[in-house]
């Protein structure tokens, strides 16, 4: 399964209900699990992003569906990136002509 890293920011609506952030994270984990996505880590962060979320999923489409679904609730905006392991990167580099 592929890994993905999401840099997440709270919207104005999301920051107004910040007291519920842990419960929303639990709901996110449940939704992800139901979609076949494993949430590996959720970190609340200081700086440019409010959260960093690391997930593992079978494909890009499922991850896009998950984050579009969660984003449509109006509490977050996410920038999601595919992450490659050392083995995956070695394989990619090995294909360079």
Legacy VTK file of the C-alpha trace (Angstrom):
# vtk DataFile Version 3.0
C-alpha trace
ASCII
DATASET POLYDATA
POINTS 97 float
0.000 0.000 0.000
1.126 3.533 -0.732
1.817 6.165 1.914
0.547 9.737 1.795
1.399 12.811 3.853
-1.209 15.557 4.242
-0.432 19.049 5.419
-3.715 20.283 6.888
-4.980 23.698 7.939
-8.107 24.544 9.872
-10.621 26.747 8.103
-12.297 29.616 9.951
-15.131 27.202 10.737
-12.685 24.543 11.955
-10.837 26.843 14.325
-14.136 27.993 15.864
-14.762 24.404 16.989
-11.138 23.622 17.899
-12.256 22.123 21.199
-13.628 19.174 19.183
-10.418 18.507 17.250
-9.566 15.237 19.018
-13.087 13.896 18.503
-12.940 14.961 14.834
-9.625 13.113 14.498
-11.264 9.977 15.898
-14.120 10.352 13.409
-11.559 10.822 10.611
-9.825 7.579 11.624
-13.172 5.742 11.557
-14.122 7.141 8.149
-10.683 6.311 6.773
-10.855 2.742 8.102
-14.288 2.268 6.491
-12.760 3.369 3.164
-9.805 0.987 3.460
-7.304 3.663 4.494
-5.073 3.194 7.542
-4.246 6.351 9.487
-0.658 5.877 10.630
-0.182 9.187 12.445
-1.954 12.449 13.214
0.175 15.284 14.557
-1.041 18.718 15.654
1.731 21.103 14.644
2.966 24.654 15.059
3.963 26.690 12.030
2.636 26.677 8.480
0.329 23.684 8.952
-2.045 22.937 11.802
-1.911 19.168 11.324
0.238 16.583 9.588
-1.552 13.337 8.786
0.160 10.208 7.470
-2.014 7.513 5.895
-1.543 4.301 3.965
-3.972 3.443 1.167
-4.326 1.179 -1.853
-4.429 4.028 -4.393
-4.603 7.758 -5.074
-8.326 7.718 -5.809
-9.265 6.434 -2.354
-7.068 9.036 -0.664
-8.564 11.791 -2.826
-12.069 10.570 -1.969
-11.238 10.512 1.744
-9.813 14.027 1.881
-12.498 15.510 -0.412
-15.129 13.920 1.817
-13.572 15.273 5.012
-12.848 18.648 3.410
-16.467 19.007 2.337
-17.438 19.221 6.028
-15.795 22.649 6.041
-13.344 22.315 8.949
-10.075 21.707 7.085
-8.172 22.213 3.869
-5.581 19.563 3.026
-2.572 19.407 0.743
-1.850 15.708 0.213
1.366 14.277 -1.217
2.358 10.749 -2.202
5.329 9.618 -0.087
7.873 7.039 -1.260
9.849 4.633 0.929
13.549 3.982 0.389
12.747 0.768 -1.497
10.204 2.518 -3.720
12.637 5.339 -4.450
15.401 2.860 -5.279
13.049 1.170 -7.734
12.140 4.529 -9.309
15.780 5.542 -9.654
16.584 2.137 -11.105
14.226 2.843 -14.003
16.046 5.991 -15.076
17.651 5.340 -18.473
LINES 1 98
97 0 1 2 3 4 5 6 7 8 9 10 11 12 13 14 15 16 17 18 19 20 21 22 23 24 25 26 27 28 29 30 31 32 33 34 35 36 37 38 39 40 41 42 43 44 45 46 47 48 49 50 51 52 53 54 55 56 57 58 59 60 61 62 63 64 65 66 67 68 69 70 71 72 73 74 75 76 77 78 79 80 81 82 83 84 85 86 87 88 89 90 91 92 93 94 95 96
